[in-house]
Amino acid sequence: MKKKNLFKTMVIGALLTGVFTMNSFAGTWQELRDAWTASAERISSETLYTYLSGAYDAASDISANIDEDSKKQFIIDGINAIRSHEGLSGLEIDDALMTAAQKRAEELSESFTEKRPDGSDVSSLLEGVSPDSVKDIYGTSKTAIQMVNRWFTSDLKQDILGADDKKLGVGSYTKDNKTYWALLITK
C-alpha cells in the first residue's frame, strides 16, 4: 500500500475505531509514532487528542515525513478529533475553502498579516462571503502536528471550536524552508 494511502487509512481508522483509549494508552510521542506507523494498529481520537493538545516533541513528530496532501488531511483529522473530544461535530471539507486556504497560505509568505497582500479581507478569496463569516487562522510551523498543537494551545483554540461552524479548508505553502499554514472555517 502506498505511504499516502496507508496514512489516510490509519487516520480514518484512528477516528472510527479505537484499540487504544485514554486509560489504556498513556505513552510517549515515540510510542504514538510507533503505533501510528504500524499498519495493524489504530489510534482512537481520544489518544490523538492527547498528543495534539499536549507538549510538542519534534523528535518523534509523525507528520514530519509525509506529503503535503497527507499533512493537510492530518490537520483536518486532528481538528475534528479535538472537536469530538470537546463534544462538537466535525467540520466538513469544502472544496472552495480548500482552494481559498491554499491561496491564503501562499499569500502569507508575502505578507504575514490578517489582510491579504493587496490589503483586502480574506473573505475576498470566496465569492459571496461576508468578512465576518470567515474565520482566518494561520501560522508557521515545520509540521502538521506542530501547527495543530500551536493552534490548540493558544487563544486560537476557541476560534476553532465554534459550535456553529460547519466547513473548513486547509492550505500549506513552503518558501525558503518555512511552511505557512492557513485554516479557513465557515458556518
Secondary structure in CASP SS format (residue, H / E / C, confidence):
PFRMAT SS
TARGET T0000
AUTHOR 0000-0000-0000
METHOD secondary structure of the structure
MODEL  1
M C 1.00
K C 1.00
K H 1.00
K H 1.00
N H 1.00
L H 1.00
F H 1.00
K H 1.00
T H 1.00
M H 1.00
V H 1.00
I H 1.00
G H 1.00
A H 1.00
L H 1.00
L H 1.00
T C 1.00
G C 1.00
V C 1.00
F C 1.00
T C 1.00
M C 1.00
N C 1.00
S C 1.00
F C 1.00
A C 1.00
G C 1.00
T C 1.00
W H 1.00
Q H 1.00
E H 1.00
L H 1.00
R H 1.00
D H 1.00
A H 1.00
W H 1.00
T H 1.00
A C 1.00
S C 1.00
A C 1.00
E C 1.00
R C 1.00
I C 1.00
S C 1.00
S H 1.00
E H 1.00
T H 1.00
L H 1.00
Y H 1.00
T H 1.00
Y H 1.00
L H 1.00
S H 1.00
G C 1.00
A C 1.00
Y C 1.00
D C 1.00
A H 1.00
A H 1.00
S H 1.00
D C 1.00
I C 1.00
S C 1.00
A C 1.00
N C 1.00
I C 1.00
D C 1.00
E H 1.00
D H 1.00
S H 1.00
K H 1.00
K H 1.00
Q H 1.00
F H 1.00
I H 1.00
I H 1.00
D H 1.00
G H 1.00
I H 1.00
N H 1.00
A H 1.00
I H 1.00
R H 1.00
S H 1.00
H H 1.00
E C 1.00
G C 1.00
L C 1.00
S C 1.00
G C 1.00
L C 1.00
E E 1.00
I E 1.00
D C 1.00
D H 1.00
A H 1.00
L H 1.00
M H 1.00
T H 1.00
A H 1.00
A H 1.00
Q H 1.00
K H 1.00
R H 1.00
A H 1.00
E H 1.00
E H 1.00
L H 1.00
S C 1.00
E C 1.00
S C 1.00
F C 1.00
T C 1.00
E C 1.00
K C 1.00
R C 1.00
P C 1.00
D C 1.00
G C 1.00
S C 1.00
D C 1.00
V H 1.00
S H 1.00
S H 1.00
L H 1.00
L C 1.00
E C 1.00
G C 1.00
V C 1.00
S C 1.00
P H 1.00
D H 1.00
S H 1.00
V E 1.00
K E 1.00
D E 1.00
I E 1.00
Y E 1.00
G E 1.00
T E 1.00
S C 1.00
K C 1.00
T C 1.00
A H 1.00
I H 1.00
Q H 1.00
M H 1.00
V H 1.00
N H 1.00
R H 1.00
W H 1.00
F H 1.00
T C 1.00
S C 1.00
D C 1.00
L C 1.00
K H 1.00
Q H 1.00
D H 1.00
I H 1.00
L C 1.00
G C 1.00
A C 1.00
D C 1.00
D C 1.00
K C 1.00
K E 1.00
L E 1.00
G E 1.00
V E 1.00
G E 1.00
S E 1.00
Y E 1.00
T E 1.00
K E 1.00
D C 1.00
N C 1.00
K E 1.00
T E 1.00
Y E 1.00
W E 1.00
A E 1.00
L E 1.00
L E 1.00
I E 1.00
T E 1.00
K C 1.00
END
